[in-house]
Amino acid sequence: MRRVSDAQVRKLMEEVSKSGRIGLAAMKADMDRTTARKYVKAAKLPSEMTTERSWRTRPDAFAEVWSEVEALLKAEDGLDAKTVFEVLQANHPGSFVDGQLRTLQRQVRRFRAAHGGERNVVLAQRHRPGEAMQTDFTSTADLGVTIRGEELAQKQLCNSTLPFSNWRWATVCSSESMPALRQGVQRALFQLGRVPEWHQTDNSTAATHKLSRASPTTTTMGRTFNDDYLAIMKHFGMKPRTTEVGAKEQNGDVEASNGALKRALEQALLVRGSRDFASIEDWQSFVDDVNRKGNKAKSARVAEDLAAMRELNAAKLPEFVELQAVVSSWSTVQVKHGMYSVPSRLIGETVRVRLFEARIELWFAGEKQLDCERLRGRHPRRIDYRHVIWSLMKKPGGFRNYVFRDEMFPTTTFRRAYDAIHTPEHRGVKGDLEYLRILHTAATTMEVEVEAALSLMLDEGQAITADAIKALVDGRRQPKTPTMVRPEVDLKPYDALLGVSA
């Protein structure tokens, strides 16, 4: 039976006052005549006529053991209803089934509301213009954004918000790291052109970590700020502060901003009609455009925020951390938890590594030697065959048990070719050398061309040799001069046009 709403009764009363006919008024209010007569007689809205039910639709399964439940709840205020339920099942075997847990949870919640202890109250804060900026990280994995058809690697946004006006600015990043925090805060400040008094984060590892309370940089919340984070705050002239551990609601404005930002991005993506972007830069530009549009609607309060801040007069910080590393005899360097191969001529040298949020650069003698994506995860490695192929060519016998042997197959096609080369006539070192010569060709020409040649020979079932692959690649690379046929010109149509007889 459909319940009558307050809006329907208001419509009923309005129509009755116009015509005085309950039947006509009931029809216009979309309700039964008898129901309409009841509300006209009572002269009350449905919400005013509801009464709390005092009876139960089924027996209380926990009535006999409720004194036991109360004793448990009074003894330990933090006890979870599920834990109480498990205790009851253990003390009274066969009396309670799992489906009754929700009933107990509701009864425990009502008991604690009526008889429980004091609970923490979220204290609503009055924000002053220009007082603080809050920064937090949020994931965009649910948005389904891709880059040239590939899954987006940078699935985080570093979101900075002004609590008074709810102005926001977000930076695309890969993780909740210090480089990401530096980049996000810096982009937000330079977008504003002004600097607030405070900068607030939660207790993330990017900004804080556990130290003793005796530390001179310990926060009021019992944690301490990282030196790198303190350096950022000092550079821009902001005072750092954090929320209490586990108290995310103290960062409530930026938490709410995270949700609003992702909803705005979702709507903008729906209007765009595609979630695929040509590059990370294009995706960042899209995020910036959405934020500009949102901030424009808050211009009046943003102006109050800006008026209360001081002017930004600090230079931009470099968006990387510079480290030093020694190139090992394996022609690799260890950066954080990742291993990267480098040109073998640098073995034994100390190089400078610039660690960006999403990539790394390796410098030696003032020249960039490597620029690649930053590795993530536990002990990842990036070994480029071009860095070691020369040594492998000299010592093909070491290929069989080479630590980085799997990285010497850049694609599945190369792996298939390696297996095809190892015929009974080319087993062991002889077959390895033949494959290494092919890999050498890929290093000195174009990998995609060598792969195309390998695919062709595999498909045609031909015997794969380094010489045959080199010949195919060289043949593809040599430009072909087109053969031009000299056209024959027939002048008769022109003579006919001029009226001249042949």
VEXKOL-650389 format. One record per residue (C-alpha): residue in three letters; x, y, z. Coordinates in steps of 0.2 Angstrom, whole numbers, plus 2048, in hexadecimal, padded with zeros to 3 digits. Example, Ala and Ser with C-alpha at 12.3 -4.5 7.8 and 13.67 -1.06 7.14 Angstrom:
// VEXKOL-650389
ALA83E7EA827
SER8447FB824
This chain:
// VEXKOL-650389
MET800800800
ARG8078117FB
ARG80A81D808
VAL80382F807
SER81083D807
ASP80F84E810
ALA8108567FE
GLN80084C7F9
VAL7F6852808
ARG7FB864806
LYS7F58627F4
LEU7E585A7FA
MET7E2869807
GLU7E58757F9
GLU7D986E7ED
VAL7CB86B7FB
SER7CD87E7FF
LYS7CA8827ED
SER7BB8777E9
GLY7B58707F9
ARG7B385F7F0
ILE7BE8517F9
GLY7BC8457EA
LEU7C38517DD
ALA7D18577E9
ALA7D58447ED
MET7D78417DA
LYS7E28507D7
ALA7ED84B7E7
ASP7EE8397E0
MET7E78307EF
ASP7D78267F4
ARG7C782F7F9
THR7C782680A
THR7D982B80D
ALA7D683D808
ARG7C783E814
LYS7D1837822
TYR7DE845820
VAL7D285381E
LYS7C984E82E
ALA7D984D837
ALA7E185D830
LYS7F2856832
LEU800850827
PRO80683E826
SER81684282E
GLU80C84983D
MET80183A83F
THR80F82C840
THR811824851
GLU81F81A857
ARG81C807856
SER81B7FF867
TRP8197ED862
ARG8257E085A
THR8217D784A
ARG82B7C8850
PRO8327C2861
ASP8427CA867
ALA84F7BC864
PHE85B7C4871
ALA84E7C887F
GLU8547B988A
VAL8677BE888
TRP8657D1888
SER86B7D289A
GLU87B7C9894
VAL87D7D5886
GLU87B7E4891
ALA8887DE89D
LEU8947DC88E
LEU8917ED887
LYS8927F6898
ALA8A37ED89C
GLU8AB7F188C
ASP8A4801883
GLY8AE7FE873
LEU8A87EC871
ASP8A17E985F
ALA88F7E285D
LYS8967D4852
THR8A27CF860
VAL8947CF86C
PHE88A7C4860
GLU8997B885E
VAL89A7B7871
LEU8877B2872
GLN8897A5865
ALA89779D86F
ASN88E79E87F
HIS87D798878
PRO88178B86A
GLY87378985D
SER869798864
PHE86E7A5858
VAL8717A5845
ASP87C7B183B
GLY86D7B9833
GLN8687C1844
LEU8787CB845
ARG86F7DB83D
THR8617DA84A
LEU86E7DA859
GLN8787E8851
ARG8687F3850
GLN8647EF862
VAL8767F3868
ARG87580385F
ARG865808867
PHE86C803878
ARG87B80D876
ALA87181C870
ALA86681B880
HIS87381688D
GLY884816886
GLY89382288A
GLU898832882
ARG89D832870
ASN8A983D867
VAL8A184C85F
VAL8A785384E
LEU8A9865852
ALA8A4870843
GLN8B187D840
ARG8AF88F83B
HIS8BB89382D
ARG8C48A482B
PRO8C88AA81A
GLY8DA8A6815
GLU8DE89D824
ALA8E388C81E
MET8E488080F
GLN8E086E811
THR8E8861806
ASP8E484E804
PHE8E68407F7
THR8D78387EE
SER8D68297E2
THR8CE82B7D1
ALA8CF8187CD
ASP8BC8187CC
LEU8BB8257BE
GLY8C28187B1
VAL8CE8257A9
THR8DA81E79C
ILE8E9825792
ARG8EA820780
GLY8DF810784
GLU8EB80B793
GLU8E680B7A5
LEU8EA81B7AE
ALA8FA8197B9
GLN8F882A7C2
LYS8E78257CB
GLN8E98327DA
LEU8E58447DB
CYS8EE8507E8
ASN8DF85B7EC
SER8E286C7F5
THR8D38757FC
LEU8CF886804
PRO8C2882812
PHE8BA893812
SER8B6894800
ASN8B88827FB
TRP8C48877ED
ARG8CD8787E7
TRP8DC8737DB
ALA8E18617D8
THR8F185A7D1
VAL8F28497C8
CYS8FF83D7D0
SER90382B7D3
SER9048297E5
GLU9038327F6
SER9168367F6
MET91F8457FB
PRO92384A7E9
ALA9108497E6
LEU90C8547F5
ARG9198617F0
GLN9138627DF
GLY9018637E4
VAL9038707F1
GLN90E87A7E6
ARG90287A7D7
ALA8F487F7E2
LEU8FD88E7E9
PHE9048947D9
GLN8F28937D2
LEU8EC89E7E0
GLY8FA8AA7E0
ARG8F88AC7F3
VAL8FD8A2802
PRO8F289D812
GLU8F889D823
TRP8F788B826
HIS8F887B81C
GLN8EF86C823
THR8F185981E
ASP8EC849827
ASN8F983E82E
SER8FF83681E
THR91083081C
ALA91483D80F
ALA91384B81C
THR91684282D
HIS91D833835
LYS91E82C847
LEU92C833852
SER92E836865
ARG92484486D
ALA93484C872
SER938851860
PRO93986485D
THR92E86284E
THR920857856
THR90F85D852
THR90186185E
MET8FA850859
GLY90984685F
ARG91184384E
THR91F84C845
PHE921854834
ASN92E84D827
ASP93C859824
ASP93885A811
TYR92685F816
LEU92C86C822
ALA938873814
ILE929875809
MET91F87E816
LYS92E88A81A
HIS93188D808
PHE91F893805
GLY91D89B817
MET90F89081D
LYS90D88882E
PRO90A87582E
ARG8FC86C838
THR8F485B837
THR8E485383D
GLU8E484784B
VAL8E9835847
GLY8D982C840
ALA8CF83C840
LYS8CB83E82E
GLU8BC849832
GLN8C9857837
ASN8CD858825
GLY8BB858821
ASP8BB866814
VAL8C885F809
GLU8C084D80B
ALA8AF855805
SER8B985E7F7
ASN8C084D7F1
GLY8AE8467EF
ALA8A88567E6
LEU8B78567DB
LYS8B58447D5
ARG8A28477D2
ALA8A68567C8
LEU8B384C7BE
GLU8A783E7BB
GLN89A84A7B4
ALA8A78537A9
LEU8AD8427A2
LEU89B83D79E
VAL89884D794
ARG8A984B78C
GLY8A383A786
SER8B4831788
ARG8C082D796
ASP8CF82A78C
PHE8DD83878B
ALA8EC83A780
SER8F883D78E
ILE8F98407A1
GLU8FB85379D
ASP8EA853794
TRP8E284A7A3
GLN8E98577AF
SER8E38657A3
PHE8D185D7A4
VAL8D285D7B7
ASP8D886F7B8
ASP8CA8757AC
VAL8BD86C7B8
ASN8C48757C7
ARG8C58867BE
LYS8B28847BA
GLY8AE87F7CC
ASN8B988D7D4
LYS8B089A7C9
ALA8A08977D2
LYS8A889A7E3
SER8B08AB7DD
ALA8A98B67EB
ARG8AF8AB7F9
VAL8BF8A87F0
ALA8C28BA7EF
GLU8C08BB802
ASP8CD8AD804
LEU8D98B67F9
ALA8D88C7801
ALA8DC8BF812
MET8EC8B680B
ARG8FD8BD808
GLU9058BE7F7
LEU90F8AF7F1
ASN9208B57EE
ALA92A8A47EF
ALA93289C7E0
LYS92D88B7DA
LEU93487C7E2
PRO93C86F7D7
GLU92F8617D5
PHE93C8537D9
VAL94784C7E6
GLU95A84B7E2
LEU96383B7E7
GLN9748347E4
ALA9778227DE
VAL9868187D9
VAL98580D7C9
SER9887FB7CD
SER9927EE7C3
TRP9817E87BD
SER97F7F97B4
THR9707FD7C0
VAL96C80A7CD
GLN9618087DD
VAL9548167DF
LYS9498147EE
HIS9428027EC
GLY9448027D9
MET9537FC7CE
TYR9568047BD
SER9638007B0
VAL96E80D7A9
PRO97B80E79B
SER98A8037A0
ARG99781179D
LEU9918187AE
ILE9968087B8
GLY99E80E7C8
GLU9998207C6
THR98F82A7D2
VAL9808327C9
ARG97283E7CE
VAL9618387CE
ARG9528447CE
LEU94383B7D5
PHE9338427CF
GLU92183D7D4
ALA91E8327C4
ARG9308317BC
ILE9428317BF
GLU95183A7B7
LEU9638347B8
TRP9718417B5
PHE9838407B3
ALA99084E7AE
GLY98285A7AB
GLU97984F79F
LYS9698457A0
GLN96D83279F
LEU95C82B7A2
ASP94A8317A3
CYS93C8237A7
GLU92D8207B1
ARG92F81E7C3
LEU92D80C7CA
ARG9208077D7
GLY91D7F87E2
ARG9297EC7EB
HIS93A7EB7E4
PRO9367EF7D1
ARG9437F07C4
ARG9457F87B3
ILE9527F07A8
ASP9557F6797
TYR95E7E978B
ARG9667F8782
HIS9717FB791
VAL9787EA793
ILE9777E2781
TRP9897E677D
SER9907DC78C
LEU9847CE788
MET98A7CD776
LYS99C7CB77D
LYS9977BE78A
PRO9887B4782
GLY98C7A678E
GLY9857B079D
PHE9747B3795
ARG96D7A279B
ASN96E7A67AD
TYR96E7B97AC
VAL9647C17BB
PHE95B7CD7AF
ARG9587C07A1
ASP9457C27A0
GLU9487D579D
MET9517D178D
PHE9417CC785
PRO9397DD782
THR9297D677A
THR9217C5779
THR9267C4766
PHE9397C576C
ARG9357B7778
ARG92D7AC76A
ALA93C7B075F
TYR9487AA76C
ASP93F79976E
ALA93E79775B
ILE95179A759
HIS95678D766
THR95477E759
PRO95F76E75B
GLU96C777751
HIS96C78775B
ARG96B78176D
GLY97478977C
VAL980797779
LYS97F797766
GLY96C79A767
ASP96E7A7774
LEU97B7B176A
GLU9707B075B
TYR9627B8765
LEU96E7C576D
ARG9737CA75B
ILE9607CE758
LEU95F7D7768
HIS96E7E1763
THR9657E6752
ALA9567EC75C
ALA9627F7767
THR96A7FF759
THR95B80174D
MET949801752
GLU9417F475D
VAL9307F5755
GLU9387F1744
VAL9427E274B
GLU9327DC753
ALA9287DE742
ALA9367D4739
LEU9357C6747
SER9227C5746
LEU9237C3733
MET9307B5734
LEU9277AC742
ASP9167AD738
GLU91E7A6728
GLY927798732
GLN93979E72C
ALA94979A735
ILE94D7AA73F
THR95F7B073F
ALA9677C1743
ASP96D7C3731
ALA95B7C072A
ILE9537CD737
LYS9617DA733
ALA95E7D8720
LEU94B7DA723
VAL94D7E972E
ASP95A7F1722
GLY94E7EE713
ARG9407F771C
ARG94B805721
GLN952809710
PRO947816706
LYS9408106F6
THR94081B6E7
PRO92F81B6DE
THR92F8176CC
MET9278256C2
VAL91E8226B1
ARG92082F6A4
PRO90E83469F
GLU90A83568D
VAL901846688
ASP8F384567B
LEU8F0857674
LYS8E1852669
PRO8D4857676
TYR8DC868677
ASP8DC86A664
ALA8CA866664
LEU8C6872671
LEU8CF880667
GLY8C687B657
VAL8D687664E
SER8D5867643
ALA8E1859645
